[in-house]
Amino acid sequence: MINKVSQQDIKRYNWYFWRFFIGCFAFFVIMILLIAFQVFGPLPSFRELENPKSDQASEIMSSDKQVIGKYYIKNRTSVTYKQISPNIINALIATEDTRFYQHSGIDFQRTFSIVLYNLVGKKQGGSTITQQLALNLFSERSRNPFKRVIQKLQEWITAVKIERNYTKEEILTLYLNTVDFGAYNTYGISSAARTYFNSTPDKLTPDQAALLIGMINGPGIYSPINHPENAKNRRNFVLRRMDEEGFLSAGQAEEYKAKPLGLTFSPIDHNDGIATYFRAVLKKEIQKILVDKSIFKPDGTTPYDLDRDGLKIYTTIDATMQQYAEEAQKEYMRKLQAQFNAHWKGISLWKSIPTFKSLLDKGMHRSDRYIALKSQGASDEEIREDFNKPAKMNLFTWRGDIDTLMKPIDSIVYCKMMLRNALMSMDPTTGYIKAWVGGTNFEHFKYDQVKMGTRQVGSTAKPFTYAVAIDDGISPCQQVANEPITITGYGADWSPRSSPSETVPGVITLRTALARSQNWVTAYVMNEVKPQPVADLIKKMGITSNVPPYPSICLGTFDASVFDMTGAYSAFANEGVWTEPTYLLRIEDKNGNVLYNNTPRVVQAMNAQTAYVMTYMLKGVIDEGTGWRLRGTYGLKNPIGGKTGTTNDNSDGWFIGITPQLVTGIWTGCEDRDIHFRSTRLGEGANTALPIFAGYMKRVYANQALGIKKNVDFVPPKSGLSITLDCGAYSQQQKGTNEVEKKLDF
């Protein structure tokens, strides 16, 4: 009887089991069908599978083929399979999916043996590499358990589709280009190699590969920066798996386990790296180009996203020269700021600068703190009270950022008293910009002073007036009495001033007048050639700001940018041809298709003879004039021309230097013109700007690989010269001419 009952029970339980199993299987099949018919949400289309969306950083390439920066939401740069070390592939397969090459997206054997694997110590996740890729590319992991089950089934279907559309190599490449590696939005194996080891994926050693692959399942808890012990244990686990799967010998695995992490942590941040100001200006320029030129994706309607679409941006910037420019700025501006601070020490800003209160009010109203408080409904009285309460501040210094306790209003004073500086260096023959330093520290002072800012140009404008005179056939050897002059006929009479200590007495040549930056002789030349031709030439030489045709423009009373002024001087060094300063060459999509090619404008601003004579006059500034420090103090003996510039009250200091291969413009001053050096000795361009040019050029000349040669001089025009540059010969000619005229008069 007992045996009979037991047999019936067994049959009944078997029936329940099979009914449950069949029901579960039917439910599973129905769910798969419902998901396949997209009842629970859309699945990736064929087009999406062919072109998966994976936010990819756009890269900025220098002329010497270095990545000098990126634009991104997620710091991801894709690489090809051939650019990935086998160590990475082996570590990934050994740890994440040992049967990767056997399954077709779903590994059912793996799925049903997960528990067994974990029991024997071979820890395996539930998803294949292809399933993980499906999750990375087309969805985000849900926290809801029911939704996660649905999502898991969706991943299965997508994984199978991926396997049908891609080879195993392509799947591995896609996966490694999309995974998250934690710090500073680092996505993809290329960015991870750069961030953690300052290397590339093809050069990663087994222990380095094991560390990075070990981070995939937990970039937070296995972070080698925040949790180095966890990271090391995880790395060693991956090395053990590589040993077990035959990718490493036991001896090799033990050797790599004994090594330290060996990090070279170099995170990429928008505020870090070289050419930060340039990259910010470039980004706005590219976004404008994409809109203005109606550049869309292949579908013809979707605009490109610079932060997500992995564009390649090729620029003219030379990474080495950029580094030299930034080093030269940092080296000298640290010293100049010390001079400035000592110069103002113990002197009341409120008494010495009448507009100081107004400047502080403007600074306060422009600050993020004021804007935030105002948006919260605070009154002006409450805001002013807040600005007078000490708060934690992070301040820029030339010795590094410091955290301190300071009243916000005092921090504005501190920033107002910080000198700013900008530099641009370009090849005058091609117009290619080689270095761009838009300010002293992008994180703290984001306003670009190369292209975005304009300042009064001072005496750097004088060569434009002399160029018109030379073009009219006047020799630089012509002598003029250096005496006061008043120019009439252009509204109010204009009489320029000349500092007694800097005035060269007597009769001097035009070359000497430019070399010594003499105001009266320059005004005399302006009166001879008239303002309109000078204004016309300035515009032809690329100055985009307003230049009214008044006599005072000969002394630089108009504003211009470092970008425009450097470009203008390039025409002197390039046989009179102005080539538009160029920093963007072309834009490519992530597949290498050219989206935009830049063609710079070219203008014959003056004839070749005039340009050559002007280089002769500008060399006089260095040989015997206001730029003599390049020879005497800094030891640069090669052919160099240039011009210093100092504006009223020493608010702006300029130096623009020219060589046959490089033209470099530099400006120095405070944010507000009312704050400046109180003496010309300290505030003149020869002291505030010229030394940075010297530091930059000495570095450039020392690196012969850059091809900027010391022994190259400006080339005379092929047609010869009709203007005499030898002042001794010119005097004899004038003497002979005068004698002939006397005889004719007789």
FENZI-V44952 format. One record per backbone hydrogen bond with DSSP energy under -0.5 kcal/mol. NH is the residue of the N-H (numbers start at 1). CO is the residue of the C=O. E is the energy in kcal/mol with one decimal. If there is no record, write none. Layout:
BEGIN
NH|CO|E, NH|CO|E
END
This chain:
BEGIN
5|1|-2.3, 6|2|-2.4, 7|3|-2.1, 8|4|-2.0, 9|5|-2.8, 10|6|-2.5, 11|7|-2.3, 12|8|-2.8, 13|9|-3.1, 14|10|-2.8, 15|11|-2.5, 16|12|-2.5, 17|13|-2.8, 18|14|-3.2, 19|15|-2.7, 20|16|-2.7, 21|17|-3.1, 22|18|-3.4, 23|19|-2.6, 24|20|-2.8, 25|21|-2.8, 26|22|-2.9, 27|23|-2.9, 28|24|-2.9, 29|25|-2.8, 30|26|-3.0, 31|27|-2.9, 32|28|-2.6, 33|29|-2.5, 34|30|-3.0, 35|31|-2.8, 36|32|-2.8, 37|33|-2.3, 38|35|-1.7, 39|34|-2.9, 41|38|-0.8, 49|45|-2.4, 50|46|-2.2, 51|47|-2.0, 52|49|-0.5, 54|52|-0.8, 56|308|-2.9, 57|76|-3.0, 58|71|-2.5, 58|306|-0.5, 59|311|-2.2, 60|69|-2.7, 61|59|-0.6, 61|313|-3.6, 62|66|-2.9, 63|317|-3.2, 64|317|-0.5, 65|62|-1.6, 68|60|-2.4, 68|66|-0.8, 69|60|-0.8, 71|58|-2.2, 73|307|-1.4, 74|307|-0.5, 75|185|-2.4, 76|74|-1.9, 77|187|-0.6, 83|80|-1.0, 84|81|-1.6, 85|201|-1.6, 88|85|-1.1, 89|85|-1.4, 90|86|-3.1, 91|87|-2.1, 92|88|-2.4, 93|89|-2.5, 94|90|-2.5, 95|91|-1.6, 96|92|-3.2, 97|92|-0.6, 97|93|-1.3, 100|97|-1.5, 102|99|-1.5, 103|99|-1.9, 104|106|-0.6, 108|106|-0.9, 111|107|-2.6, 112|108|-2.4, 113|109|-0.6, 113|110|-0.7, 114|111|-0.7, 117|113|-2.6, 118|114|-2.3, 119|115|-1.9, 120|116|-1.6, 121|118|-0.9, 122|117|-2.1, 123|121|-1.4, 132|128|-2.4, 133|129|-2.2, 134|130|-2.2, 135|131|-2.1, 136|132|-2.7, 137|133|-2.7, 138|134|-2.1, 139|135|-1.5, 148|144|-2.6, 149|145|-1.7, 150|146|-2.0, 151|147|-2.9, 152|148|-2.3, 153|149|-2.0, 154|150|-2.2, 155|151|-2.3, 156|152|-1.8, 157|153|-2.1, 158|154|-2.7, 159|155|-3.0, 160|156|-2.2, 161|157|-2.1, 162|158|-2.7, 163|159|-2.4, 164|160|-1.5, 165|161|-1.4, 166|162|-2.2, 171|167|-2.1, 172|168|-2.4, 173|169|-2.3, 174|170|-2.8, 175|171|-2.7, 176|172|-2.6, 177|173|-1.6, 178|174|-0.6, 178|175|-1.5, 179|175|-1.4, 181|186|-3.2, 183|181|-0.8, 185|182|-0.7, 186|182|-1.1, 186|183|-0.6, 187|75|-2.9, 187|185|-0.8, 188|179|-3.2, 189|176|-2.4, 190|77|-0.5, 192|188|-2.1, 193|189|-2.5, 194|190|-1.9, 195|191|-2.8, 196|192|-2.7, 197|193|-1.5, 198|194|-1.0, 199|193|-1.9, 203|200|-1.9, 204|201|-0.9, 209|205|-3.0, 210|206|-2.6, 211|207|-1.8, 212|208|-2.1, 213|209|-2.8, 214|210|-2.1, 215|211|-0.7, 215|212|-0.8, 216|213|-1.2, 218|215|-1.4, 222|218|-2.6, 223|220|-1.2, 227|223|-2.7, 231|227|-2.4, 232|228|-2.3, 233|229|-2.4, 234|230|-2.6, 235|231|-2.7, 236|232|-2.4, 237|233|-1.8, 238|234|-2.2, 239|235|-2.3, 240|236|-2.1, 241|237|-2.3, 242|238|-2.2, 243|239|-1.9, 244|240|-2.6, 245|241|-2.1, 246|243|-1.3, 247|242|-2.5, 248|242|-1.3, 253|249|-2.6, 254|250|-2.2, 255|251|-2.1, 256|252|-2.5, 257|253|-2.1, 258|254|-1.4, 259|256|-1.0, 264|196|-2.8, 266|195|-3.4, 269|267|-0.5, 272|269|-1.6, 279|275|-2.5, 280|276|-1.6, 281|277|-2.2, 282|278|-3.0, 283|279|-2.0, 284|280|-1.5, 285|281|-2.0, 286|282|-2.8, 287|283|-2.4, 288|284|-2.0, 289|285|-2.3, 290|286|-2.7, 291|287|-1.4, 292|288|-3.3, 293|289|-2.7, 294|291|-1.2, 295|290|-2.1, 296|294|-0.7, 297|302|-3.0, 300|297|-2.9, 303|301|-0.5, 304|295|-0.7, 306|304|-0.6, 308|305|-1.5, 309|305|-2.6, 310|56|-2.3, 312|588|-2.6, 313|59|-3.1, 313|311|-0.5, 314|312|-0.6, 314|586|-2.5, 315|61|-2.6, 315|313|-0.6, 316|583|-1.5, 318|434|-1.9, 319|317|-0.7, 322|318|-2.8, 323|319|-2.0, 324|320|-2.2, 325|321|-2.5, 326|322|-2.3, 327|323|-2.3, 328|324|-2.7, 329|325|-2.2, 330|326|-2.4, 331|327|-2.7, 332|328|-2.0, 333|329|-3.0, 334|330|-1.4, 335|331|-0.7, 336|332|-2.8, 337|333|-2.6, 338|334|-1.3, 339|335|-1.9, 340|336|-2.5, 341|337|-2.8, 342|338|-2.3, 343|339|-2.2, 344|340|-1.5, 345|341|-0.9, 347|344|-2.1, 352|348|-2.2, 353|349|-2.3, 354|352|-0.6, 356|353|-2.2, 359|355|-2.4, 360|356|-2.3, 361|357|-2.3, 362|358|-2.3, 363|359|-2.4, 364|360|-2.7, 365|361|-2.4, 366|362|-1.4, 367|363|-0.7, 367|364|-0.9, 371|367|-2.0, 372|368|-2.5, 373|369|-2.4, 374|370|-2.7, 375|371|-2.1, 376|372|-1.0, 377|374|-1.6, 378|373|-2.1, 383|379|-2.4, 384|380|-2.6, 385|381|-2.1, 386|382|-2.2, 387|383|-2.3, 388|384|-0.6, 388|385|-0.9, 389|386|-1.6, 391|406|-2.1, 393|404|-3.5, 395|393|-0.6, 395|402|-2.9, 400|397|-1.6, 402|395|-2.4, 404|393|-2.8, 406|391|-2.7, 406|404|-0.6, 408|389|-0.7, 409|387|-2.4, 410|407|-0.7, 411|407|-1.8, 412|408|-1.4, 413|409|-1.6, 414|410|-2.5, 415|411|-2.3, 416|412|-2.5, 417|413|-1.5, 418|415|-1.4, 419|417|-0.5, 420|669|-3.5, 422|667|-2.2, 423|437|-2.3, 424|665|-2.2, 425|435|-2.3, 426|663|-2.8, 427|432|-2.8, 428|426|-0.7, 431|427|-2.5, 433|582|-3.0, 434|425|-2.9, 435|425|-1.7, 437|423|-3.1, 438|436|-0.6, 445|441|-3.2, 449|438|-2.8, 453|448|-0.7, 455|560|-2.4, 457|558|-1.9, 458|556|-1.9, 460|457|-1.5, 461|458|-1.9, 462|459|-1.4, 464|461|-1.4, 465|461|-0.8, 465|462|-0.8, 466|462|-1.8, 467|463|-2.3, 468|464|-1.5, 469|465|-1.7, 470|466|-2.8, 471|467|-2.4, 472|468|-1.2, 473|470|-2.0, 474|469|-2.1, 478|475|-1.8, 480|508|-3.0, 482|506|-2.8, 483|481|-1.6, 487|494|-2.9, 488|486|-0.5, 494|487|-2.4, 502|499|-1.3, 503|499|-1.0, 505|503|-0.7, 508|480|-2.5, 510|476|-0.5, 510|478|-1.4, 511|476|-2.3, 513|509|-2.3, 514|510|-2.3, 515|511|-2.6, 516|512|-2.9, 517|514|-0.9, 518|513|-2.9, 519|517|-0.6, 522|518|-1.6, 523|519|-2.5, 524|520|-2.1, 525|521|-2.4, 526|522|-2.3, 527|523|-2.3, 528|524|-1.3, 529|525|-2.5, 530|526|-2.7, 534|530|-1.0, 535|531|-2.8, 536|532|-2.7, 537|533|-2.3, 538|534|-2.4, 539|535|-2.0, 540|536|-2.2, 541|537|-1.7, 542|539|-1.7, 543|538|-1.7, 544|542|-0.6, 550|548|-2.5, 553|550|-1.9, 554|551|-1.9, 555|552|-1.6, 556|553|-1.4, 557|552|-0.8, 560|455|-2.2, 562|449|-0.7, 563|450|-2.7, 565|561|-2.5, 566|562|-2.5, 567|563|-1.8, 568|564|-2.4, 569|565|-2.2, 570|566|-1.2, 571|567|-0.6, 571|568|-1.4, 572|569|-0.8, 573|569|-1.1, 574|570|-0.7, 574|571|-0.5, 575|572|-0.6, 576|571|-2.4, 577|574|-2.0, 578|576|-0.6, 578|603|-3.3, 579|577|-0.7, 580|578|-0.5, 580|601|-2.9, 582|431|-3.7, 585|314|-3.0, 585|583|-0.5, 586|314|-1.2, 587|596|-2.2, 588|312|-2.7, 589|593|-2.4, 590|309|-0.5, 592|589|-2.1, 595|587|-3.3, 596|587|-1.6, 598|585|-2.9, 600|598|-0.5, 603|578|-2.9, 605|576|-1.6, 605|603|-1.4, 606|576|-1.5, 611|607|-2.0, 612|608|-2.3, 613|609|-2.7, 614|610|-2.1, 615|611|-1.8, 616|612|-1.9, 617|613|-2.1, 618|614|-2.8, 619|615|-1.9, 620|616|-0.9, 621|617|-0.8, 622|618|-0.8, 623|619|-2.7, 624|620|-2.7, 625|620|-0.5, 625|621|-0.8, 626|515|-2.4, 627|621|-2.1, 628|625|-1.7, 630|627|-1.8, 631|628|-1.2, 632|628|-2.6, 633|629|-1.2, 634|629|-2.4, 635|631|-0.9, 636|630|-3.0, 637|635|-0.9, 639|710|-0.6, 641|658|-2.8, 642|618|-1.1, 643|656|-1.8, 645|654|-2.0, 647|652|-1.8, 650|647|-2.1, 651|648|-1.5, 653|668|-2.7, 654|645|-3.3, 655|666|-2.0, 656|643|-2.1, 657|664|-2.7, 658|641|-3.0, 659|662|-2.0, 663|426|-2.8, 664|657|-2.7, 665|424|-2.8, 666|655|-2.2, 667|422|-2.2, 668|653|-2.3, 669|420|-1.9, 670|651|-0.5, 670|675|-0.6, 671|418|-0.5, 675|672|-1.7, 676|674|-0.6, 677|650|-0.7, 682|679|-0.5, 683|679|-2.6, 684|680|-2.2, 687|684|-1.9, 688|684|-2.1, 689|685|-2.2, 690|685|-2.5, 692|689|-1.1, 693|689|-1.3, 694|690|-2.2, 695|691|-2.3, 696|692|-2.3, 697|693|-2.9, 698|694|-2.3, 699|695|-1.3, 700|696|-2.2, 701|697|-3.1, 702|698|-1.5, 703|699|-0.8, 703|700|-0.9, 704|702|-1.0, 706|703|-1.7, 707|704|-1.6, 709|707|-0.9, 712|709|-0.6, 720|717|-1.8, 727|725|-0.9, 730|726|-2.6, 731|727|-2.0, 732|728|-1.8, 733|729|-2.4, 734|730|-2.7, 735|731|-2.4, 736|732|-2.5, 737|733|-2.5, 738|734|-2.5, 739|735|-2.1, 740|736|-2.1, 741|737|-2.4, 742|738|-2.2, 743|739|-2.2, 744|740|-2.4, 745|741|-2.5, 746|742|-2.4
END
